[in-house]
Amino acid sequence: MKVKIMTKKTEIIKNLSSILKTDVGTINQYVEKFKNKIIVIKYGGHAMGNEELSNSFSKDINILNTLEIKPVIVHGGGPQIGQMLEKLKIETKFIEGLRVTNKETVKIVEMVLSGSINKDIVNKINATESLALGLSGKDGKIILAEKIKNKIYDQNSNIEKFLDIGFVGEPIKINADIISLITNNGIIPVIAPVGFGKNGETFNINADTAAGHIASSLKAERILLLTDVNGVIDSNKTLISKISVNKAKEMIKNNIITGGMIPKIDTCLKTVASGVKAAVIVDGRKKHAILREIFTKGGYGTMID
């Protein structure tokens, strides 16, 4: 049996060398570096919505698992939720980039995230040689959350006001033991970012935020945020492959990092501060983006460490 496993790993590494245009020695070096280590992957955007990319993603996850690296997947599903709400003629709106989620909406959010999306990802991974288990943050008490209390500054009254955006939550405790139990048995957890409250409420949680808290609680080796951009771009529109924590904060302050990239960088900064070795923003629109990031010297995105 051991001979078969070693032969399989050797074949995979040779194939990786061909796909990534990287020598076998370098790939072996990274295989050893990440062996038995947890890598949390936030999966969403174009990478999840495109059939070819989603099938490729599943195969890439299988490669990591076969090489004894432990992937933990946390997925989003904003566009699919929007489509379902529109189909059901339920009005939806956003405040400060977060979906206003009332009792009616949160039921749809949970149905889409924990149901169709989660099971589709699981089925695609299970079609490979790996075994995936679909979960929501409510299963096994994985994500205990509380209601987000966002403040905005009202220029008319010169005072701060709290925003009530309904059942949108922030994780306050992660049950890392149940996730570790799953990964230690060679199974890939696929987690929908739906949490539970102390009074039994259901909370919709931003997938980046959920992934960051899970990575922090697991003391993951790395967190990868799959996005629809190349990574962090400097003032000359050039991709920055690596940024220190202090440099990232400076770039936000100087408006080099702006818009929707700010909350992603904020997630990266928090996870690195908590003990995660590195956080990487990766372009999920390209095939094998995860493999290029993990097994090549130059990486494939913007790393914050």
C-alpha positions in Angstrom: 0.0 0.0 0.0 2.8 2.4 0.9 4.5 1.7 -2.4 1.3 2.6 -4.3 0.9 5.8 -2.3 4.5 6.9 -3.0 4.1 6.0 -6.7 0.9 8.1 -6.8 2.6 11.1 -5.2 5.6 10.8 -7.5 3.2 10.9 -10.5 1.4 14.0 -9.2 4.7 15.8 -8.6 5.9 15.1 -12.1 2.6 16.3 -13.5 2.8 19.5 -11.3 6.3 20.1 -12.7 4.9 20.0 -16.2 1.8 22.2 -15.4 3.7 24.8 -13.3 6.9 24.8 -15.3 8.8 24.2 -12.1 11.5 21.6 -11.4 10.6 18.5 -9.3 13.1 19.4 -6.6 11.4 22.8 -5.9 8.0 21.2 -5.8 9.2 18.4 -3.4 10.6 21.2 -1.2 7.2 22.8 -0.9 5.4 19.4 -0.4 7.6 18.8 2.6 7.1 22.4 3.9 3.3 22.1 3.9 3.0 18.4 4.7 0.3 17.9 7.4 -0.2 21.7 7.6 -3.6 23.4 7.3 -4.3 25.8 4.5 -7.6 27.7 4.7 -9.0 28.6 1.3 -11.7 31.2 0.8 -13.5 30.1 -2.4 -15.7 32.4 -4.3 -16.1 34.9 -7.1 -15.5 33.8 -10.8 -13.5 30.7 -9.6 -16.7 29.3 -8.2 -19.2 30.5 -10.8 -17.3 29.2 -13.9 -17.8 25.4 -14.5 -14.4 24.8 -16.0 -12.7 26.7 -13.2 -14.7 25.0 -10.5 -13.9 21.5 -11.9 -10.2 22.5 -12.0 -10.4 23.8 -8.4 -11.8 20.5 -7.2 -8.9 18.6 -8.9 -6.4 21.0 -7.4 -7.8 20.4 -3.9 -7.5 16.7 -4.5 -3.9 17.1 -5.3 -3.2 19.0 -2.1 -5.0 16.3 -0.1 -3.1 13.5 -1.8 0.1 15.2 -1.0 -0.9 15.2 2.7 -1.6 18.9 2.9 -4.8 19.7 4.7 -7.2 22.1 2.8 -10.1 23.7 4.7 -12.5 25.4 2.3 -14.8 28.3 3.3 -17.0 29.4 0.4 -19.1 32.4 -0.5 -22.2 32.7 -2.7 -23.3 36.3 -3.0 -24.3 36.2 -6.7 -26.3 33.0 -6.2 -28.1 34.4 -3.2 -29.0 37.5 -5.2 -30.3 35.4 -8.1 -32.5 33.4 -5.7 -33.9 36.5 -4.0 -34.7 38.0 -7.3 -36.4 34.8 -8.4 -38.5 34.8 -5.3 -39.2 38.5 -5.7 -37.6 39.4 -2.3 -36.1 42.9 -2.3 -32.5 43.1 -1.2 -30.2 46.0 -0.5 -26.7 46.6 0.7 -25.3 49.0 3.4 -21.5 49.5 3.7 -21.0 46.5 1.4 -23.1 44.1 3.6 -26.4 42.6 2.6 -29.3 43.7 4.8 -30.6 40.3 6.1 -34.0 40.1 7.7 -35.7 36.9 8.9 -37.1 36.1 5.5 -33.8 36.8 3.7 -31.6 34.8 6.2 -33.6 31.7 5.4 -32.9 32.1 1.7 -29.2 32.8 2.5 -28.9 29.6 4.5 -30.8 27.6 1.9 -28.5 28.7 -0.9 -25.2 28.6 1.0 -25.6 25.5 3.1 -27.7 23.7 0.4 -27.1 24.0 -3.3 -23.7 25.8 -3.3 -22.1 23.7 -0.5 -23.3 20.4 -1.9 -22.1 21.3 -5.5 -18.6 21.9 -4.2 -18.6 18.7 -2.1 -19.9 16.7 -5.1 -17.2 18.0 -7.4 -14.4 17.1 -4.8 -15.9 13.7 -4.2 -15.8 13.1 -7.9 -12.0 13.0 -7.5 -10.1 10.6 -5.3 -10.7 12.7 -2.1 -13.5 12.8 0.4 -15.2 16.1 1.3 -17.7 16.8 4.0 -20.2 19.7 3.6 -20.9 21.8 6.7 -22.4 25.1 7.7 -21.1 27.1 10.6 -24.1 25.8 12.6 -23.0 22.2 12.3 -21.0 21.0 15.2 -21.2 24.5 16.6 -18.4 25.6 14.3 -19.2 29.3 14.2 -20.7 31.0 17.2 -21.5 34.6 16.0 -23.1 37.8 17.2 -24.8 40.6 15.4 -22.6 43.1 13.6 -22.9 46.6 15.0 -21.5 48.8 12.3 -21.2 52.5 13.0 -21.4 55.3 10.4 -20.7 59.0 10.7 -23.7 61.1 9.9 -22.4 64.4 8.4 -25.7 66.1 8.9 -25.9 65.6 12.6 -22.1 65.2 13.3 -22.8 62.1 15.4 -22.1 58.4 14.9 -25.1 56.1 14.3 -25.3 52.3 14.6 -26.5 50.5 11.4 -29.0 47.7 11.9 -28.5 45.4 8.9 -30.4 42.5 10.5 -29.0 39.0 10.8 -25.5 39.7 9.7 -23.0 38.3 12.1 -19.4 38.4 13.2 -17.7 35.2 14.5 -16.9 35.3 18.2 -15.9 31.7 18.7 -14.7 28.9 16.3 -14.9 25.2 17.3 -11.5 24.4 15.9 -11.6 20.9 17.5 -14.4 19.6 15.2 -12.6 20.9 12.1 -9.3 19.3 13.2 -11.1 16.0 13.8 -12.3 16.1 10.2 -8.9 17.1 8.6 -7.0 14.6 10.8 -9.0 11.8 9.2 -8.0 12.9 5.7 -11.4 14.5 5.0 -11.8 18.0 3.4 -14.2 20.2 5.3 -16.3 22.6 3.0 -17.8 25.2 5.3 -20.7 27.6 4.4 -20.4 30.9 6.3 -23.6 30.6 8.3 -23.3 31.0 12.0 -25.5 30.5 15.1 -26.2 33.0 17.9 -26.4 32.4 21.7 -30.2 32.6 21.4 -30.5 30.3 18.5 -30.4 32.9 15.8 -29.0 32.3 12.3 -26.4 34.7 11.0 -25.2 35.4 7.5 -21.4 36.0 7.7 -19.0 37.4 5.1 -17.0 34.5 3.7 -13.7 36.4 3.9 -14.4 37.2 7.6 -15.4 33.6 8.4 -12.3 32.2 6.6 -10.1 34.5 8.6 -11.5 33.5 11.9 -11.3 29.9 11.1 -7.7 30.2 9.9 -6.8 32.0 13.1 -8.4 29.4 15.4 -6.7 26.6 13.5 -3.4 28.3 13.6 -3.2 27.6 9.9 0.0 27.7 8.0 -1.6 29.9 5.4 -4.9 31.5 4.2 -5.6 32.0 0.6 -8.4 34.4 -0.5 -9.5 33.7 -4.1 -10.6 36.9 -5.7 -11.4 38.4 -9.1 -8.3 40.5 -9.3 -4.6 39.8 -9.7 -3.8 40.9 -6.2 -2.7 44.2 -4.7 -1.6 46.7 -7.3 0.7 49.6 -6.7 0.4 53.2 -7.9 2.0 52.2 -11.2 -0.6 49.4 -11.7 2.0 46.7 -11.1 1.3 43.6 -9.0 3.0 43.5 -5.7 4.0 40.0 -4.8 4.8 40.5 -1.2 3.9 43.2 1.4 4.8 43.5 5.1 2.0 44.1 7.6 3.3 47.7 8.2 3.5 48.4 4.5 -0.1 47.2 3.9 -1.3 49.5 6.6 0.6 52.4 5.1 -0.9 51.6 1.6 -4.4 51.8 3.0 -3.6 55.1 4.8 -2.2 56.5 1.5 -5.2 55.4 -0.6 -3.1 53.0 -2.7 -5.2 50.1 -1.4 -8.8 51.2 -1.8 -12.4 50.0 -2.2 -13.3 46.3 -1.9 -9.6 45.4 -1.4 -9.5 47.1 2.0 -11.7 44.5 3.9 -9.7 41.6 2.3 -6.4 43.2 3.4 -8.0 43.8 6.9 -8.8 40.1 7.1 -5.2 39.2 6.0 -3.8 41.6 8.7 -5.9 40.1 11.5 -5.1 36.5 10.6 -1.4 37.1 10.4 -1.5 39.0 13.7 -3.3 36.0 15.2 -0.4 33.6 14.3 -1.2 32.4 10.8 2.1 32.3 9.0 1.0 34.2 5.8 -2.1 35.4 4.1 -2.3 35.6 0.3 -4.7 37.2 -2.1 -4.9 35.0 -5.2 -6.5 35.5 -8.6 -9.1 32.8 -8.8 -9.9 33.5 -12.4 -6.8 31.6 -13.5 -6.6 27.8 -13.6 -4.3 26.2 -11.0 -3.9 29.5 -9.1 -3.7 27.7 -5.8 -1.1 25.2 -7.0 1.0 28.1 -8.5 0.9 29.9 -5.2 1.9 27.0 -3.0 4.4 25.1 -5.2 6.4 27.9 -7.0 9.1 30.2 -5.7 7.5 33.4 -7.0 4.0 32.5 -5.8 0.9 33.7 -7.5 -0.7 36.8 -5.9 0.1 39.1 -3.1 1.4 37.7 0.2 1.2 39.5 3.5 3.4 38.2 6.3 
